[in-house]
């Protein structure tokens, strides 16, 4: 209902009356304007209608006086002094009290609002001093309409992806693959909009471009096999037609269309792991190491690309995604400490702007951004609230869901931000790694590392698609079951990296009975250890260390280290036991220097367990949260924010000792079993599962 402007001021008996500043508003439950702009049509229901008048300026408390009119015949009006083609019939004049600046409201009974009636009302005001406005406000009007569209709407697959079943009995498209559907009025001339819902999902409303017009929308299925799209048409009064249930069958989620593992040792071409998928040509970016150390028997050596933030990039020959349709893009990335400004890892070029940007913003936050147009756009960001951690490998995923025009950003597999896209346009240029395109120029050069890029022509499912990508990677498993007495004595690594540990010579470390009647290693507490030949963990990144340990004698006051990884002068991380305080300890060190201070978590075992008792201990460094966590027997017992990030230890992983001030020491005494390490931070539940494992 168009708002009626207030009439002029008038002073009566020295009092300025607020009623001269009243205007009538649309009926409280009026749904929408006529497209002609004349009046409001409302649905007819048994409940009473409401006419509103707002007092828009101050003055003594008073009242709003409503006149209500109706016309009988071909054209019926109600005035509040009803019109009917040359004659008028007055329904009532009602007075409703209200305070200054408040709203006066008049309820119409069901008998006053009959289907087909065209009613109108006006208002004037009076105050507690007896003053009355000089005249009535201009008229407001509405039509009562209680008749819904007679026929259900039509529904058709506009792009032919999801055909109706029956008759079509073939599963098509796929989970997360959006399809376009056209809703038609089915000959009903007064259809104003359509209400649609997929299964039990969110109800959405889309307006017809003209009364009785059709409209096309995107719909994204969220599960395979049978999906039901329910559509109703509504008239201007909000009366809904009977529903039409469009049933269609959805295939399983298709895999990514592009996978650039970046594991080539050399060359300027990024090979696509998907047959027939696009390749990318490297310009300037250097082959570098990835987030995982070592060589996996199944995936090989993890590598990535390093970008200098000045002019390094990798580009495809043509577009990879259609930015008018649903798509998802994801990668592992690491921004160089100290890099400032916007830094875009992945984009796709339009004429003047990129169609999307997966980036770190100038404010230092991860974001997925889509401009509203390819020129003078409004930039719409799905931007994470937490700051991006510099120097830390982080997994980002940007998702555009055409169903609802939703942008989503996932950080390390968790939804971090959403937003709604404005506008829709197609960026038809190259897909680019390492920079963006804005105002017709290259910009936002990525400064850091990039690895494992994946692209989907659909909306990804975080559990199905992201969870496996961000799950901590088993980087070492030593079960202590080999009992290898041949020189050199070794215990096999059962992870895919196969980094065996070599036992010290002599009797300083021997196989013995381990936890729960399995094998173990027993150390003499003075020189015995079991060591890998190369580093296992990137100690500056997230990791988890877990072991079963046999409690030493309570009279042993020494610090004993069960597992560590060291550099030249110091360990970067260790878990162990401080006998003097009966404490389990987990320590990280930020600098590989003599006398470097570190951060230590400790937990006092009370009461002290008997000598020889097996206990489970685990330490987690979460680089994203900058948090250390200590677990004993499957329970988190301590946590803290570390002082600095642990340094990148270049030395081997050691079972039974650590390094401090350039000297090996803190040798473990008694048994150690089931040593396991992960690249990535295990959750509380995963640590508990380790403890309860038989």
N, C-alpha and C positions, 0 to 999 in steps of 0.2 A: 504494500500500500504506500503510495507516495505520501510523504509527510506534508501536512497542511501548515503553512507558516502562521505564526501568531499575528493577531490584529494589533492595532496601535494602542499606546498608553492612554489612559484617561484618569483624571483625578476627580473623585467624588467626595465631597465633604472633607477635603484635605487629606484623604487617604488614597494612596496609589494602590490599585487593585491588581493582585497577581492574576486574576481571571482574564485581564486584558492580554496576558502573555500565555494563554493556554492554547494548545492545539490538539486536534483529535488524531488518534493513532489507529492503525489497523486493528481489526479484531484480534484478540490475543492469540487465537489458534489459527488465524489466517495463514495459509501455506505459502502463497507466492503471488506475484503481480500478474495480471493479464499481460500478454505480450503487446496489447494495444496501449497499455499504460493506464487504462480506465478501471479503477477499482480493484477489488480483491475478491476472488472466489474462494469460499470455504466449504468444507464438507459438512453435510447435514448429519448430525448425530443426536441421539436422545439428550445428551448432556447440553446444558445451556451454553450459548455463545457469550463472548465478552466484548464490550466496546471500551476502549481506553482513552483517557485524556490526560496529558501530562502538564502540570503547572511548572513552567520553565523559569520563572523568576520569583523573587521573594515577596513577602507580604504577610498580613495576618492569616492565621489558619482559617480556612473557609471550606467551600464545597465547589464541586463541578456539577452543573445542571445539564442533563442530557435531554435532547428531544429525539424521539424515535419515530420514523415514518415508514409506511409501506404503501406500495401501489398494487392494485388488483387488476388483473386483465393481462393484455398482451405484454405490456411493460409495467412492472410494478416497482414503485419506489417507496421507501419509508423516509420521511423527514422526521425530525424530532422537535416542528409545527406541522401520510404516505401519499406520494404522487401517483396519479393515474391519468395520463393523457388529458391534462386540462383540469383535473380535479385532484384534490389531495385529502387524505384521511389521516388524522393524527392518532398515533398509537398511544403515546404517553409522554409525559414530561417527568423525569425522575431526578432527584437530587441525591448526590453521593458525596459524603464528607471526605476531606483529605487535608493533609498538612501542606504548608507552603513548600514548593519544590517537589511534592510527591505526585503520585499518579492516582487519579480518580477512575474507578472502574465500574461499569454497569453490566450486570449479567442479563442476557436475554433468555427467556424460557423457550422450551422446545416448540411451543405453539406460536412463538413469535418468529421462528426461523424455519419456514417450510421450503422443501426442495423447489427450486425454480424462482423463489423470491429474490428480488434485488432490493436490499435494504441500505438505508443511509442514515447517518446521524451527524449531529453537530453539538457543540458544547459552548456554554458560557459559564462564568464564575461569579461567585459572591463571597463576601467575607463576613467575619463575625461582627463587624460594625454596621452591617446592613447594606453596605455598598454592593452594587451589581455592575457588571461590565455593560458597556453601552450596546453591544450587539453580540450576535452568535459568531462562532468561528465558521470558516468555510466548511462545506460538506465533505464527509468521508463516506464511502459506500462499499458494499460487498454483495456478492451473489451467493445464495445458498445452493450447493450442488451436492446431492447425496447419491448420485448414480455413477457407479464405476464403469470403466470401459467394458463393453459387452463381451469381447473376445480376448483370449490370452494373446500375448505377443508372439511373433515368429522369432525363431533362433536359427542361425545358419553359420557354418564354419566359413568365415570370409576368406581365409587363406588355404582352406582344404586340409589343414593339419589334423584336426580332430573331427572326424565325421560322426554323425549321429548313429548310435547303436540302440536297437536295430535300425536300419538293416545292416550297417557295417559292423562286422564282428572282429575286426583286426585292431590290435593294440598299436597305437601310432604315437608319433612324437617322442615323449619320454618325460619322466619325472623332472620337473624344473624347466621343461621346454615350453615357452609361452605360445599360445595360439590366439588368433583373432576371431572374434565372434560378432556377427551383426544381429542386432535386435530390431525388429520391425513392428509397426503399430497394428498390423493385420487389419487395415482398413478403418481403424478407429481414429476419427479426425481430431479428437480432443486429447490425445496422448501427449503429455508434457514431459515425462521422464520415465526412466526404467530403474527398477531396483533388482539387483542380481547378487547371487551368493553361490559360491562353489562349496558343495557339501555343507559342512557345519561351520564354514569360515565366516569372515567379516562380511556383513551386508554393505554393498556399495551402491551409490546412486549416480546415474549419468543422465544429463538432460538431453532431450532431442533438440536438434538445431532449429526446428520449426515445429509447431503443433502438428502431431500426426507423423512426424519424421522418424527416420531410422537412424541408428548410431552404431558405431563399431568400437569394440573395446578389446584390450588384451586380457587374457586369463592364463594364470600359471598353475598347473596341477601340482599338488603337494604329495601325491601318492600314486603308485602304479595301479593298473587295472581300472575298475569302474569308478568314474567320477560323475557327479550330477551337478549340472549348472541350472539353478532355479532362477527364473526371470519373471517379473511382474511388470506390467505397465501401469502408470498412474496418470490421472488427469490433473488439471490445475489445482483442484481442491484436495489432492492427495488420496483420492479414492483409488484403490488398487484393484487390478483385474485378478482373475484366477491365475495361479502360477502355471508356467510351462516348464517342465523338467526335461532338460536336454541331457541325455546320457551319452557318454563317450568313453572309450577305452584308451588307457595310457600305457605305453611301454615302460620298461625299466630305464633308469637314468643312463643316458649315453656318457661315455668317458670324455675326457678333455679333447679338444680339437688340436691343441698345441701343447707339447711338452719339450721345453728346452732345458735339459739337465745340465748343460754347460760343462760336461765332464771331458770334453776333448782336451788332449794335452797341448795341442797347438792348432794353428790355422786361423782363418778369418771367417769361418762359417759356423753358425750354430745349427747343428743338426736337429731336426724335429723327431722326437721319439714316436710320433704318430705317423703311420704310413700315409704319404700324400700330403702331409701338413707342410705349412710354409717354413722355409729356413730364414735365418737372419744373417746379415753381413756385418761383421765387426769393423768399426772405424776408430782406431786409437785405443780402445779399451784393452787392458792386458789380461791374459789368462792368469788366474790366481787360485789360491786355496779356498776350499769351501768351509762349511761349518763343522764338518766331521773329519777327524784325523784317521789316517790309515787307509787300507784298501779292503773293501768288502768283497767276499767271494761271489756275491750276486750282482752288486751294482758298481764294482770297481772303485776307483779313487774319486772322492768328492772334490769337485773343483767349482770355480765360479769366475765371474768377470769383475775386474777392478776398474773403476771409473775415476778420472782425475778431477771432475767438477769443472772442467774448462771447455773441452771439446770432444770428449769420448762419447761414443754412442754405438748402438747396433740397430739396424733397420731391416724391415721386410720390404719386398718389392711392391706389395699392394696391401690393402686393408685386410685385417684379420677378423674383426668383429663388425657387425652392423649395430651402430649405436642407437638405432631406433627400436631395436629388439632387445630382449633380455640377454645378458652375457655376464660372465664372471672372469676376473683375472687375479692371479695370486703369485707370490714369489717370496723367497727368503731374501732378506736384505740387511745390510749393515751400513749405517752412515758414519763417515769419518768424524772423530771427535774434533770439534772446533768449526765444522762447516756451518755457515750461516745462510739465511735467506731460504726461499723456496727451493726444494730439491725434488725433482720428479723422477721416479724410477721407471715408470711405464706410462705411455700415452699413445694415442692414435690421432694423426694429424687431419685437420680439416683445411679449409681455404685460408682462414686467418687464425683459428684457434684449434687446440686439440679437443677431440670429442670427450675425452675423459683423462683424468690425471690421478695416478696412484703415487702419493708423494708424502714428503714431510713439509709442513708449512713453515712460514717464516717465524711463527710463534713456537716452533719446536714440537708440533704434534703430528701424529700420523693422520692422513686424510685420504678420502676418495672424493674427487670433485668432478662435476659435469657442468659445463657452461650452458646457459639457456639458449644460446644462439651462436652462429659462426660469425659474430661481429657485434661489438658493444654488448656483451652478454651480462646477465646476472650470474655470478658464480655460486653454485649450490654445493656446499661441503657437507659430507658426512665425516666429521672430525672428532677424533678421540679426545677425551678429556685429560688423560694422563700424558705427560711428556714422553716423547720418543727417547729411548736410551741410546746415546751415542756409543758406537763401538760394540754394540750387542747385536748378534744375529736375531732378527725378529721376523716372524711370518706375517705378511699382510695379505688380505684378500678384499678386493672391491667388487661389489655385486650391484648390477642394475636389474631390477625386476620391473618389466614394463607393466605388469598388473599392479596398478596403483602408483606407477612411476616412482618406485621406491629405490633410494640409494642405501646400501648397507656397507659398513666397514667392519671387518673382523681383524683383530690383533691376536696373534698366537691362538687362533681358532675360536676366540670368544667375540661375540658381538660387542663392538665398542661404540658405534654411532650409526644413526639413521637420518635420512632427510628425504624430502619429496622433490623430485626433479621439476623444473619449470621449463616448458617448451620441449620440443622434440625435433632433432635434426640429425643428419647422417654425416659423420666424419669419414670421408672416403679415401683418405691418404694412407701413408705408411703407418704401421705400428712401430713404435720407437722405444728402445730401451736406453735410458740414460739422459733424456731431456724431454722438453715439452715445446709447444708452439703457442705463442700468445701475441695478439696484435700483429700477426704476419711475420713474426721473427722467432728464431729458436731461443729458448730460455730455460731457466730452472735446471741447469746441468747437474746430474747426479754426482755426488762426491762420496764414494764408498764402494761397497761390494754388492753383487747381485748374483743369486743362484736359484736354480730349480723353478723356472717360470712355467706356469700352467694357465691355459685359457680354455674356457668352456663357452659353448653357444647356448647357455641355459643358466638358470638360477641354481647355484650350488646349495647342497644341504650340508650344514656344518658337521653333523655327525657322520654322514656318509663320505663326504669329500675332504673336509679339513682335518678331522680328528686323526686320521692315519698320517697326515703330513706333519702334524705338530707333536705327535706322540714321541716321548723320549726314546732315543735310539740305544739299544743295548750295545755297549762298546767293549765289554769285557766280562767273561763268565769263567771263573775258576772254581770247579767243584771239589778239587783235591781228591780225586779218585784214581789217579793214574798209577801211583806206586811205582814210578819209573826209577830203577836203580842203575840204569846204564848212564855213563857219563856222556854228555852233560845231563844231569837229572832235570827233567822238565815236567811242568804241569800244563796240560793243554788248555787253551782258551776256546770255550764252546760257542762264543759269539761268531758272527760272520767275519770278524776281523782277524781271528786266529793268531793272537799275539800271546804266545806261550810265556810263562814265567820260568826262569832258570833258578834252581835252588843253589844256595851257597854250598861249597864243598865241605866234606867231612861230616861231622855229626851235629853241626850247629843247627840244622833244620832237617827234620825227618818226617816221613809219613807216619800217621798215628790214627787212633780212633777219633772221629770228628763228631759233629752234632748229630743227634738222633741216629746213632749206630752207623753213620756213614764214615767215609774216610776224611782225614783232615791233615793239616801240617802242624807240627809242634816245633817251637823255636826255643833256643837255649837262653835267650835274654842277653846275650853278649856279642854275638857276631852273625847270627843266622838271619837270612832274608830270602825272599823269592822275588825276582825282578824281571820286568819286561825289557826288551832291547831298545824300545823307542817310546815316545810319549803316547799315552792313551787318551787323555782328556785335554780339551781346550779349557784350562782352568780359569781363564778370564770370562768364559761363557757359562751358561747354566749346566750343572752336572749333579749327579747323585752317586754316593759311595755307600755300599751296604756290605756287612760282614757278620758272621757269627763268631764270637770270641769266647775263649775259656778264661774264667776269672782267675787272676793270679792270687798268690797267697796274700792275705791282708797285711802281713808284716813287710811286704815289699813296698817301699816308699817311692819308687822311681816312676817317672813318666814313661809309659810304654805305648808305642805307636803300632797300630794294627795295619793301616793302609795310608799311603801318602803318595804325592807326586811332587818332585822337587826341580829346582833350577840349579844354577851354579853354586849359590851360597845358602839357599834356604828352601824349605818346602813351601809350595804355594797353598797346599791343603793337606790336612791329616785328620784321621779319627783315631782315638786311642783311649787310654785310661791313666788317670793320675792316682797312683796308689796312696800317696801321702794324704789325699783328701777324699779317697774313695769316690772319685768322680770320673764319669765318662766325659771326654772332651772332643770338640770339633773345632778346628782352627783354620783360618785363612790368613794369608799374608799378601799385602799389596805390592811389595817391592823385593826383588831378588838381591838384597844387599846384606852385608854383615850387620847384625843387630837390629834388623828391621822389626818394627812392632806389627802385631797382627790383631785380629779379632778372634776371641775364643768363647765358645759356648761350653757350658759344663752342666753336669747333672749328678747330684750326690745319690748314690744307691743306698737306700735306707729300708730295712736293715741291710747290712753288708751281706751279700750272698755267700754261701759256703764256697770254699776253695774248689776249683774245678767245675763250677756251674757254667753252663753255656748260656750266653745272652746275646741278643741281637742288637746291633747298633748301626745307625745310618745317619749320614750327613747330607744335606741338600744345600747347594748354592743356587739361588734363583736370581740370575743376573738382571732380569727385567724389574723385579721388585727390590733388588739390592738387599736381599734378605737371606740370612743363614738360618737353617733349621736343624735341630738335633732330635733324633728319635731313639728311644730305648724300648726294646720289646714291643715294637709296632706302635708306640704312642709318642706323639710330639711332646717333648719335655722342655724344650727351650728354643727361643728364636730371638734374633736381633738384626738390626740394620748394620751391615759391616762397615768398618772404617776403610773406605777405598775398595776398589775391585781387585780380586786376587790377580797376581801377575800371571802371564802366560808361561807356565813351566815347560821348559824344553827338555827336561830329563825324563827318565822312565818312570813307570808306576812301580812302587815298591810295597811289598807285603812284608811287614815285620820290622820296618825301620823308617827313619826320616832323616833329613839333613837340616842342620842348624848351624849358622855361622861358618859354613863351608865344611862342616865335619859330619859324617854319618854317626847316628846315635839313636837313643830312645828305643833300643831293640825290644821287640815283644818277647814275653816269656809265657810259655804254654801254648795252647792250641788256637788256630784260626781256621775257619771253614767257610765255604760258599761265599767267596768274595765276588761281588758283582758291581759293575759301574755302568752308568748311563750318561750319554750326552743329552742333557735336558733335566728339568726338575720334576721328580716324581711327586704325585699328590699324597696327601695323608692316607687316603684309601689304598693306594698302591703300596705304600710302605707297610701298612697293616697286613696286606695280603702276603707280602714277603715273609713277615713274621709268622703268620699262620700256616704257611706252606709246610707240608710234612717233610 
